[in-house]
Amino acid sequence: MSKAVLPKDFLWGFATAAYQIEGAPTADGRGPSIWDTFCAIPGKIADGSSGAVACDSYNRTAEDIALLKETGAKTYRFSISWSRIIPLGGRNDPVNPKGIEFYKKFVDDLLKEGIVPFVTLFHWDLPDELDKRYGGLLNKEEWVADFANYARVMFEALPKVKNWITFNEPWCSSILGYNTGLFAPGHTSDRKKSPIGDSSRECWIVGHNFLIAHGTAVKIYREEFKPKNGGEIGITLNGDAVYPWDQEDPLDVEAAERKLEFSISWFADPIYHGHYPASMVKQLGDRLPTFTKEELDLVVGSNDFYGMNHYTANFIKHKKTPPAEDDYLGNLETLFESKTGENIGPETQSFWLRPNPQGFHNLLVWLSKRYNHPKIYVTENGTSLKGENDLPLEKIVDDEFRAEYFRGYIGALAKAVSEDGVDIRGYMAWSLMDNFEWAEGYETRFGVTFVDYEGGQKRTLKKSAKIIGPLFESIIRKD
Ligand code: GBH
């Protein structure tokens, strides 16, 4: 990889999310989010922990910026905690000036160091009051209006921010929050896990509401802020790469495509093509909401860029039986081994993640084709490492496995740009530092920086943090 194939102004850096790093859940008037509430339920988080302290980043912004400087990062993607800004969340609830001040100063401090802020408005941490008040994400009228109000408050407060993401991975909030119940607010039909929820319907309603809320916020940005501030706004979607389990079986080939449609196209087709994928309409029938004319006008064309989160790949095998009522994958199995016994990639600490850089390349090309060559920012990409948490510090900082992951994935990105003409403008590794890994707690580490949670939160760069910069600098054009 010696050729300089990426544009001169390519933005590379690192990503985090508010609830995973900030801690300080009651500082300066912050209200609780659904994740504070969810973590307090015994059995929901692997190690019984929560984001109550996390990396204490709310009190350590200077340290975090110094870390970014050390890596040479050009951009930092972070998210805003809605309940710091509006503790109760709603459009008629008071705005908290201290919350605004915190992010304003953070943005200024980043810019002073020449680091471009990439801001996510919502990374899963809904103000808890909105969930209690009217059912949160399930309530289209109320929630869309409240999100729109919060988004406007932030656009107004942070005019220097030129890169906005409305939502991080609405798939996760919808499916894990309202189907499997693995994530807050934990709704599921499984009564052993939750007293409330309908896995066959709620997730599709929530997904629909995300699209309307996204479109509404984008309209506000474009009409009221873009003319004077000139920034861009998009949504970030997750999606794993796919390979047919049996390449010779047309039903597996079809199932692999369907898997992409149920995860990515669920959101991207309405935004880029104005309708849900046919495969979803066929399987879900009237459980999939339909768009009114007004809703479609909001949703179609509502991305200035496509935000792509990507980690892993699966072999896809079609199912022969009719889909279950609570199926959300597209009536298929996801496997780590193919029919011929080929393995997708080495194990990591995350049960769902096995590195497969070729899959990243394939998916970039697929996205580019299906959505007519959009401008893409890779807003997350990274890996955990099997058993990392049990290693001594001198071994942890020598994370060759993670470094190799980045070499492979960044190489795949460069190839997609140079050989396939995919329009990629930026890349943010997940994550700047070890942090609260949601239902997996602190046992799973994703950072390029080690965080010593018991030892005064000391941050130590790992090897992977040091290779990403030079790697990008060698493939970014200088003229
Ligand atoms: C990202 O999601 C998140 O944005 C980030 O906050 C997180 O820390 C990071 O990944 C690392 O996990 O339970 O079998 O249905 C990544 C995409 C999609 C990965 C859902 C986990 C769960 C598989 N995620 N997937 S399953």
Residues whose N, C-alpha, C, O or C-beta is under 5 A from the ligand:
A	BS01	GBH	N238 W352
